[in-house]
Amino acid sequence: MNITTTIAGTTARVVPHGEIDLGTLPPLRTAADELPPHVTDLLWDLKHLSFTDVAGLRLLFGPAPQGSPRRRTRVSGLQEQPLRLLLLAADLFPAAYDLARLIPDTPADLLARRS
């Protein structure tokens, strides 16, 4: 997995290339965990992500490591399959998977289309 990280002010943009699964989850968590403490916003830019399984849900919604700073997490560039997984998870477990927080720039009609 190739991961590109850029920091502008208090925002970090992390761009994974490829797929997220249990094998690629550790380096992605490391990329987020190693961000400087002043970073308060984390944007996962998933435009180059073709597939994710439950590991992607763990990455986006899992608890932050103990002692790490709290960061607002958002997602952009969702492709079809990762978006379908997020919509399915939100349908099945709406309290656990708050898509309005994660992808605030996604059109409401797309979020309402839960199929």
PyMOL CGO cylinders between C-alpha atoms (Angstrom):
from pymol import cmd
from pymol.cgo import CYLINDER

trace = [
    CYLINDER, 0.00, 0.00, 0.00, 1.25, 3.44, -0.95, 0.3, 1, 1, 1, 1, 1, 1,
    CYLINDER, 1.25, 3.44, -0.95, 0.18, 6.22, 1.43, 0.3, 1, 1, 1, 1, 1, 1,
    CYLINDER, 0.18, 6.22, 1.43, 0.62, 9.94, 0.83, 0.3, 1, 1, 1, 1, 1, 1,
    CYLINDER, 0.62, 9.94, 0.83, 0.28, 12.34, 3.76, 0.3, 1, 1, 1, 1, 1, 1,
    CYLINDER, 0.28, 12.34, 3.76, 0.23, 16.12, 3.52, 0.3, 1, 1, 1, 1, 1, 1,
    CYLINDER, 0.23, 16.12, 3.52, -0.23, 18.60, 6.34, 0.3, 1, 1, 1, 1, 1, 1,
    CYLINDER, -0.23, 18.60, 6.34, -1.52, 22.14, 5.94, 0.3, 1, 1, 1, 1, 1, 1,
    CYLINDER, -1.52, 22.14, 5.94, -1.91, 24.00, 9.20, 0.3, 1, 1, 1, 1, 1, 1,
    CYLINDER, -1.91, 24.00, 9.20, -3.99, 21.85, 11.53, 0.3, 1, 1, 1, 1, 1, 1,
    CYLINDER, -3.99, 21.85, 11.53, -5.33, 19.57, 8.78, 0.3, 1, 1, 1, 1, 1, 1,
    CYLINDER, -5.33, 19.57, 8.78, -3.74, 16.36, 7.55, 0.3, 1, 1, 1, 1, 1, 1,
    CYLINDER, -3.74, 16.36, 7.55, -4.80, 14.70, 4.30, 0.3, 1, 1, 1, 1, 1, 1,
    CYLINDER, -4.80, 14.70, 4.30, -3.98, 11.00, 4.06, 0.3, 1, 1, 1, 1, 1, 1,
    CYLINDER, -3.98, 11.00, 4.06, -4.35, 9.38, 0.64, 0.3, 1, 1, 1, 1, 1, 1,
    CYLINDER, -4.35, 9.38, 0.64, -4.13, 5.59, 0.50, 0.3, 1, 1, 1, 1, 1, 1,
    CYLINDER, -4.13, 5.59, 0.50, -3.63, 3.94, -2.89, 0.3, 1, 1, 1, 1, 1, 1,
    CYLINDER, -3.63, 3.94, -2.89, -5.10, 0.47, -3.41, 0.3, 1, 1, 1, 1, 1, 1,
    CYLINDER, -5.10, 0.47, -3.41, -7.33, -1.48, -1.03, 0.3, 1, 1, 1, 1, 1, 1,
    CYLINDER, -7.33, -1.48, -1.03, -7.99, -1.47, 2.71, 0.3, 1, 1, 1, 1, 1, 1,
    CYLINDER, -7.99, -1.47, 2.71, -8.10, -4.86, 4.36, 0.3, 1, 1, 1, 1, 1, 1,
    CYLINDER, -8.10, -4.86, 4.36, -6.63, -6.40, 7.51, 0.3, 1, 1, 1, 1, 1, 1,
    CYLINDER, -6.63, -6.40, 7.51, -3.22, -6.55, 5.83, 0.3, 1, 1, 1, 1, 1, 1,
    CYLINDER, -3.22, -6.55, 5.83, -3.10, -2.87, 4.93, 0.3, 1, 1, 1, 1, 1, 1,
    CYLINDER, -3.10, -2.87, 4.93, -4.80, -1.55, 8.07, 0.3, 1, 1, 1, 1, 1, 1,
    CYLINDER, -4.80, -1.55, 8.07, -1.64, -1.34, 10.26, 0.3, 1, 1, 1, 1, 1, 1,
    CYLINDER, -1.64, -1.34, 10.26, 0.30, 1.08, 8.03, 0.3, 1, 1, 1, 1, 1, 1,
    CYLINDER, 0.30, 1.08, 8.03, -2.79, 3.26, 7.67, 0.3, 1, 1, 1, 1, 1, 1,
    CYLINDER, -2.79, 3.26, 7.67, -3.26, 3.42, 11.44, 0.3, 1, 1, 1, 1, 1, 1,
    CYLINDER, -3.26, 3.42, 11.44, 0.43, 4.21, 11.78, 0.3, 1, 1, 1, 1, 1, 1,
    CYLINDER, 0.43, 4.21, 11.78, 0.09, 7.08, 9.29, 0.3, 1, 1, 1, 1, 1, 1,
    CYLINDER, 0.09, 7.08, 9.29, -2.70, 8.57, 11.42, 0.3, 1, 1, 1, 1, 1, 1,
    CYLINDER, -2.70, 8.57, 11.42, -1.03, 7.83, 14.76, 0.3, 1, 1, 1, 1, 1, 1,
    CYLINDER, -1.03, 7.83, 14.76, 2.23, 9.50, 13.73, 0.3, 1, 1, 1, 1, 1, 1,
    CYLINDER, 2.23, 9.50, 13.73, 0.64, 12.83, 12.83, 0.3, 1, 1, 1, 1, 1, 1,
    CYLINDER, 0.64, 12.83, 12.83, 1.95, 15.77, 14.85, 0.3, 1, 1, 1, 1, 1, 1,
    CYLINDER, 1.95, 15.77, 14.85, -0.09, 16.71, 17.94, 0.3, 1, 1, 1, 1, 1, 1,
    CYLINDER, -0.09, 16.71, 17.94, -1.16, 20.07, 16.45, 0.3, 1, 1, 1, 1, 1, 1,
    CYLINDER, -1.16, 20.07, 16.45, -3.20, 18.28, 13.74, 0.3, 1, 1, 1, 1, 1, 1,
    CYLINDER, -3.20, 18.28, 13.74, -6.87, 18.51, 14.77, 0.3, 1, 1, 1, 1, 1, 1,
    CYLINDER, -6.87, 18.51, 14.77, -8.52, 17.53, 11.46, 0.3, 1, 1, 1, 1, 1, 1,
    CYLINDER, -8.52, 17.53, 11.46, -7.84, 14.29, 9.61, 0.3, 1, 1, 1, 1, 1, 1,
    CYLINDER, -7.84, 14.29, 9.61, -9.12, 13.93, 6.05, 0.3, 1, 1, 1, 1, 1, 1,
    CYLINDER, -9.12, 13.93, 6.05, -8.95, 10.47, 4.50, 0.3, 1, 1, 1, 1, 1, 1,
    CYLINDER, -8.95, 10.47, 4.50, -8.92, 11.14, 0.75, 0.3, 1, 1, 1, 1, 1, 1,
    CYLINDER, -8.92, 11.14, 0.75, -10.12, 7.85, -0.73, 0.3, 1, 1, 1, 1, 1, 1,
    CYLINDER, -10.12, 7.85, -0.73, -10.11, 8.78, -4.42, 0.3, 1, 1, 1, 1, 1, 1,
    CYLINDER, -10.11, 8.78, -4.42, -7.51, 6.06, -5.13, 0.3, 1, 1, 1, 1, 1, 1,
    CYLINDER, -7.51, 6.06, -5.13, -9.21, 3.41, -2.99, 0.3, 1, 1, 1, 1, 1, 1,
    CYLINDER, -9.21, 3.41, -2.99, -10.94, 0.74, -5.03, 0.3, 1, 1, 1, 1, 1, 1,
    CYLINDER, -10.94, 0.74, -5.03, -12.01, -1.61, -2.23, 0.3, 1, 1, 1, 1, 1, 1,
    CYLINDER, -12.01, -1.61, -2.23, -12.38, -1.87, 1.51, 0.3, 1, 1, 1, 1, 1, 1,
    CYLINDER, -12.38, -1.87, 1.51, -13.75, -4.49, 3.84, 0.3, 1, 1, 1, 1, 1, 1,
    CYLINDER, -13.75, -4.49, 3.84, -14.55, -4.20, 7.54, 0.3, 1, 1, 1, 1, 1, 1,
    CYLINDER, -14.55, -4.20, 7.54, -10.98, -3.00, 8.11, 0.3, 1, 1, 1, 1, 1, 1,
    CYLINDER, -10.98, -3.00, 8.11, -11.96, 0.29, 6.50, 0.3, 1, 1, 1, 1, 1, 1,
    CYLINDER, -11.96, 0.29, 6.50, -14.78, 0.67, 9.01, 0.3, 1, 1, 1, 1, 1, 1,
    CYLINDER, -14.78, 0.67, 9.01, -12.34, -0.01, 11.83, 0.3, 1, 1, 1, 1, 1, 1,
    CYLINDER, -12.34, -0.01, 11.83, -9.97, 2.61, 10.45, 0.3, 1, 1, 1, 1, 1, 1,
    CYLINDER, -9.97, 2.61, 10.45, -12.63, 5.31, 10.09, 0.3, 1, 1, 1, 1, 1, 1,
    CYLINDER, -12.63, 5.31, 10.09, -14.73, 4.60, 13.17, 0.3, 1, 1, 1, 1, 1, 1,
    CYLINDER, -14.73, 4.60, 13.17, -12.42, 2.78, 15.55, 0.3, 1, 1, 1, 1, 1, 1,
    CYLINDER, -12.42, 2.78, 15.55, -11.22, 4.35, 18.78, 0.3, 1, 1, 1, 1, 1, 1,
    CYLINDER, -11.22, 4.35, 18.78, -8.12, 6.49, 18.74, 0.3, 1, 1, 1, 1, 1, 1,
    CYLINDER, -8.12, 6.49, 18.74, -5.10, 5.05, 20.52, 0.3, 1, 1, 1, 1, 1, 1,
    CYLINDER, -5.10, 5.05, 20.52, -4.83, 5.92, 24.21, 0.3, 1, 1, 1, 1, 1, 1,
    CYLINDER, -4.83, 5.92, 24.21, -3.08, 9.23, 24.72, 0.3, 1, 1, 1, 1, 1, 1,
    CYLINDER, -3.08, 9.23, 24.72, -3.44, 10.42, 21.11, 0.3, 1, 1, 1, 1, 1, 1,
    CYLINDER, -3.44, 10.42, 21.11, -5.03, 13.81, 20.42, 0.3, 1, 1, 1, 1, 1, 1,
    CYLINDER, -5.03, 13.81, 20.42, -8.70, 13.95, 19.47, 0.3, 1, 1, 1, 1, 1, 1,
    CYLINDER, -8.70, 13.95, 19.47, -9.15, 14.66, 15.78, 0.3, 1, 1, 1, 1, 1, 1,
    CYLINDER, -9.15, 14.66, 15.78, -12.16, 15.38, 13.64, 0.3, 1, 1, 1, 1, 1, 1,
    CYLINDER, -12.16, 15.38, 13.64, -12.17, 12.69, 10.97, 0.3, 1, 1, 1, 1, 1, 1,
    CYLINDER, -12.17, 12.69, 10.97, -13.72, 13.14, 7.54, 0.3, 1, 1, 1, 1, 1, 1,
    CYLINDER, -13.72, 13.14, 7.54, -13.63, 11.31, 4.21, 0.3, 1, 1, 1, 1, 1, 1,
    CYLINDER, -13.63, 11.31, 4.21, -13.59, 12.55, 0.63, 0.3, 1, 1, 1, 1, 1, 1,
    CYLINDER, -13.59, 12.55, 0.63, -13.32, 10.95, -2.80, 0.3, 1, 1, 1, 1, 1, 1,
    CYLINDER, -13.32, 10.95, -2.80, -15.40, 7.89, -1.98, 0.3, 1, 1, 1, 1, 1, 1,
    CYLINDER, -15.40, 7.89, -1.98, -15.63, 5.40, -4.82, 0.3, 1, 1, 1, 1, 1, 1,
    CYLINDER, -15.63, 5.40, -4.82, -18.65, 3.15, -5.37, 0.3, 1, 1, 1, 1, 1, 1,
    CYLINDER, -18.65, 3.15, -5.37, -17.69, 0.06, -3.35, 0.3, 1, 1, 1, 1, 1, 1,
    CYLINDER, -17.69, 0.06, -3.35, -16.38, 1.85, -0.23, 0.3, 1, 1, 1, 1, 1, 1,
    CYLINDER, -16.38, 1.85, -0.23, -19.45, 4.11, -0.25, 0.3, 1, 1, 1, 1, 1, 1,
    CYLINDER, -19.45, 4.11, -0.25, -21.79, 1.10, -0.48, 0.3, 1, 1, 1, 1, 1, 1,
    CYLINDER, -21.79, 1.10, -0.48, -20.04, -0.48, 2.51, 0.3, 1, 1, 1, 1, 1, 1,
    CYLINDER, -20.04, -0.48, 2.51, -20.41, 2.71, 4.56, 0.3, 1, 1, 1, 1, 1, 1,
    CYLINDER, -20.41, 2.71, 4.56, -24.09, 3.02, 3.63, 0.3, 1, 1, 1, 1, 1, 1,
    CYLINDER, -24.09, 3.02, 3.63, -24.73, -0.60, 4.56, 0.3, 1, 1, 1, 1, 1, 1,
    CYLINDER, -24.73, -0.60, 4.56, -22.96, -0.21, 7.90, 0.3, 1, 1, 1, 1, 1, 1,
    CYLINDER, -22.96, -0.21, 7.90, -24.95, 2.98, 8.63, 0.3, 1, 1, 1, 1, 1, 1,
    CYLINDER, -24.95, 2.98, 8.63, -28.21, 1.20, 7.78, 0.3, 1, 1, 1, 1, 1, 1,
    CYLINDER, -28.21, 1.20, 7.78, -27.45, -1.76, 10.05, 0.3, 1, 1, 1, 1, 1, 1,
    CYLINDER, -27.45, -1.76, 10.05, -25.83, 0.17, 12.91, 0.3, 1, 1, 1, 1, 1, 1,
    CYLINDER, -25.83, 0.17, 12.91, -26.79, 3.86, 12.66, 0.3, 1, 1, 1, 1, 1, 1,
    CYLINDER, -26.79, 3.86, 12.66, -25.57, 4.73, 16.16, 0.3, 1, 1, 1, 1, 1, 1,
    CYLINDER, -25.57, 4.73, 16.16, -22.10, 3.36, 15.45, 0.3, 1, 1, 1, 1, 1, 1,
    CYLINDER, -22.10, 3.36, 15.45, -21.61, 4.69, 11.91, 0.3, 1, 1, 1, 1, 1, 1,
    CYLINDER, -21.61, 4.69, 11.91, -22.52, 8.38, 11.71, 0.3, 1, 1, 1, 1, 1, 1,
    CYLINDER, -22.52, 8.38, 11.71, -22.03, 9.21, 8.04, 0.3, 1, 1, 1, 1, 1, 1,
    CYLINDER, -22.03, 9.21, 8.04, -23.13, 12.83, 8.42, 0.3, 1, 1, 1, 1, 1, 1,
    CYLINDER, -23.13, 12.83, 8.42, -20.07, 13.40, 10.60, 0.3, 1, 1, 1, 1, 1, 1,
    CYLINDER, -20.07, 13.40, 10.60, -17.72, 11.42, 8.41, 0.3, 1, 1, 1, 1, 1, 1,
    CYLINDER, -17.72, 11.42, 8.41, -18.75, 12.64, 4.96, 0.3, 1, 1, 1, 1, 1, 1,
    CYLINDER, -18.75, 12.64, 4.96, -20.45, 16.03, 5.47, 0.3, 1, 1, 1, 1, 1, 1,
    CYLINDER, -20.45, 16.03, 5.47, -19.94, 17.06, 1.84, 0.3, 1, 1, 1, 1, 1, 1,
    CYLINDER, -19.94, 17.06, 1.84, -21.84, 14.07, 0.42, 0.3, 1, 1, 1, 1, 1, 1,
    CYLINDER, -21.84, 14.07, 0.42, -25.18, 15.09, -1.10, 0.3, 1, 1, 1, 1, 1, 1,
    CYLINDER, -25.18, 15.09, -1.10, -28.12, 14.24, 1.16, 0.3, 1, 1, 1, 1, 1, 1,
    CYLINDER, -28.12, 14.24, 1.16, -29.90, 12.39, -1.65, 0.3, 1, 1, 1, 1, 1, 1,
    CYLINDER, -29.90, 12.39, -1.65, -26.94, 10.01, -1.99, 0.3, 1, 1, 1, 1, 1, 1,
    CYLINDER, -26.94, 10.01, -1.99, -26.95, 9.31, 1.74, 0.3, 1, 1, 1, 1, 1, 1,
    CYLINDER, -26.95, 9.31, 1.74, -30.73, 8.79, 1.62, 0.3, 1, 1, 1, 1, 1, 1,
    CYLINDER, -30.73, 8.79, 1.62, -30.33, 6.21, -1.17, 0.3, 1, 1, 1, 1, 1, 1,
    CYLINDER, -30.33, 6.21, -1.17, -29.45, 3.31, 1.10, 0.3, 1, 1, 1, 1, 1, 1,
    CYLINDER, -29.45, 3.31, 1.10, -29.42, 0.32, -1.21, 0.3, 1, 1, 1, 1, 1, 1,
]
cmd.load_cgo(trace, "trace")
